[in-house]
């Protein structure tokens, strides 16, 4: 019995980018299309079937532990990017500054789509959503370098609208202007957990 439900929510790919070398800069470079492979986006620094754990999963693993890479791709929405820009008193917040790989439009409340949702693209590629991507200091530093006085407020301004991380479930080409349909798993609230961080 299928457990993922295709929704009527269809978005559009309006920006694509690749980070060449995270050790040099978080900034991504715009491209017109990407090759989604099981290891991630071809040419993207964050690609790979495995990665070293970082501070985001420090409660689960010692930093540097070799783990499955579910953070292959960083995806944000144009609507939430615009809201973050307004909160920072910027006319626009370029995707490059936050190290984005993909900007979608048309999917409401994008950062809060359920973990394990699928983003199924018109040419056959499919991305599995891992979880919300919390704002961090690296985009803040880039924004501050580009627009002094604005970057320091980034973490607060982007809270709840920093997008999601995802990994490739089905390979294929994704290009500017392509459509993408949201597929979601059943929605339940797990009421037994304690000590969760506030949303």
N, C-alpha and C positions, 0 to 999 in steps of 0.2 A: 504494500500500500504506500503510495507516494506521501511523503511527509512535508515536502516543501511546496508551498502554494504560489503559483504565478499571480502577481497582482496586476491591477490595471495601471499601476504607476510606471510611466515610461519617461526616462530622462534623455538628455543629449550630451555627448562629449563635446565640450567647448574649448578645452585646453589639454595639452599633453606635454610632459617634460621628463627629462632624465637627469639624475645627479651623477656626474662623471666620477667624482672621487670625494667622498664625504670627509676624508682626512684633510682635504684642502679647503673645501667649502660645502655648505649645505645647499647652496643655490643650485637650482635645476635650470636646464636649458630647454627652451621650447622646441618641440618637434611636431611634425604633421601626423605621424602614425607610429605605433609601437608594435613590436612582436612580443606577444605574451606567450612565454614558455613555462613549463612546469617549475623551472628554477626562478621565474620572475620575468621582468621585462628585459629583453636583450639590451645590453649596454648600460644598465642601471646598477649603480654601486650596491644597492641593497638587495640585489638578486642573490640567489643561492638556495639550495634545499635546506641548508643548516646555517646557523649563525652563532655568534657568541652572545650569551645572555647579557643584558644590561640592567640599569637601575630600574627599568619598568617592571621587571620580573624578579627583583631582588628578594622578595618575600618567598619565592619559590626555589631559586637557585643562587648559588654563589656567582657573583659577576664574573663573566668569562667562561661559564659552563657552555658546552656545545649543545645547542637545542635545535629543534625544528624551526625553520624560518617561516613564521606566519606574518612577518612584517615586510613582505616583499615590496608592497606598493602602498603609497600614501594617496588617498583620494579625499577631495573636499568638494563642497558645493559652492557654486557662484553666489547663491543667495546668502549663505552663511559667511562667505568671504566679504561680501558687501557689508553685512552687518558688523563684522569685525573691523573693517576699515572705518565705518562711521564711528564706532566706539573709540577708535584711535585718532579721530579727527583727521583722517586721510581721505583724499578724493578716491583713491584706489589702493588696493593691497595686491601687488603683483604676485602671482602664484610662485614665481621663481624665488621670492624672498623667504617663503616658508617651506621650500624644498618639495613642493607638490609634484606628483607624477601625473595626476589627472584631476581636472575640474569638471564636474557634471552640473547640469542645470535641470530643474523640473522635478526633483525628488524632495518632497517636503521633509523638514526636520531631519536632514540627512545624517547628521552625526549620531542620531539616536535610532537609526535602523537597527534591528536586532542582530546580535552576533550570530554567525552561521547563515545569515542571509546570502543569497547569490545575486550578483549583478551579471545578467546574461546579455551579451552584446549581439548586435544584428548579424555579424559575420561568424558567430559561433563561439567566440572566446567567452569564458565565464570566470569571474573572480568570486572567491569566498571571503566574506567579511569576517575578520578576526574579532576586532573590538574597536571601541572608541579610541582615538588618538589624542591623548591629553596634551595640552599646550606645554611647551618646554622652553628652556632658555635659548636654544640655538636660533630659532626664528626671531626671537626677541632681540638678540644681538645683531642679526642681519638687518632687521628693520631699523634699529637704533643707528647702525652705521649708515644706512641710506637716508633716514629722516631723524636726525638727532632730536631727542625729547619725546619720541613716540613709541619706540620699541620697548621701553621699560614697562609699559602698561599692557604689553601683548598677552601675557599669560592670563590676566584677568579678563581682558577683552575677548579672548578666543575661547574661554571656558564654555564647554557645551557646544562648540561649533568649530572644532579643529578637524572634523572629518573622521575617517576610519582608516585602519590598516587592513590589508587584504593579501591573499595569496591566490595563485593561479590554479584553478581546478580543471579548466578546459583550455587548451592552447588555441591561438588564433591571432589575427591582426585586429587592432583597434585603431580607428582613424578619427580625425576631427570630423564632427558632424554625425557620427554614428549614433544610433539609438541604443538604449540599454533599458531592459525591463527588470524591475525588482521582484525577486522571489523570496518569500519569508517562511521561516519555520513556525511551528505553533508557539503562541505566546503564553507563558506561564510565569508567575512570580514565585520564586523559591523562598518560602517564608522561614526556613530553618537556620539560615546563616546569621551569624552575629559578628560584630566588629567590622562591618563594611564601611568603606570610606563614603562620606556624603557625596551625592551627585551634584 
